[in-house]
Amino acid sequence: MPQASPRGTYLQVSEALRQKIETGEIAEALPSQAALMRAYDVSRSTIERALAALKAEGLIESVQGAGWFVAGTGDRRPLVERVTDLLRGEGVNVGDRFPTEKELCEQFGVSRTAVRSAIAQMEGRGLIGKGAGRGREVLTLPTGRETQTA
């Protein structure tokens, strides 16, 4: 991000994001805050202010545990439900390797904290567990809607 006054940096970030949304470069989910911080080389508070400005305009909306989305788009289900859907995919079997935290962060565009929470819920339900190596593996396949939170 070009050097500007600290008060105006968040406006530059919000304008850059607005242009990406208007051109369709960002069509659904926005990158995670950490990814935005790296992309624009700014602090978390600057990103939060930029996102708040776009939210105030009604251009984007946040979904707890799922991230930021262009208004009116995206999968609004909790992350644990979306990750559990991976186990419902064709060709997934008990004993298969489960994606790493990093892979899930990239696939869903969410923070590692959000991924860890979803994994903990899935482990608590006995769907996944520690594998033979350092990773996780599928312990049982989901049936029905047991991913719903109480």
Secondary structure, 3 states (H helix, E strand, C coil): CCCCCHHHHHHHHHHHHHHHHHHCCCCCECCCHHHHHHHHCCCHHHHHHHHHHHHHCCCEEEECCCEEEECCCCCCCCHHHHHHHHHCCCCCCCCCEECCHHHHHHHHCCCHHHHHHHHHHHHHCCCEEECCCCCEEECCCCCCCCCCCC
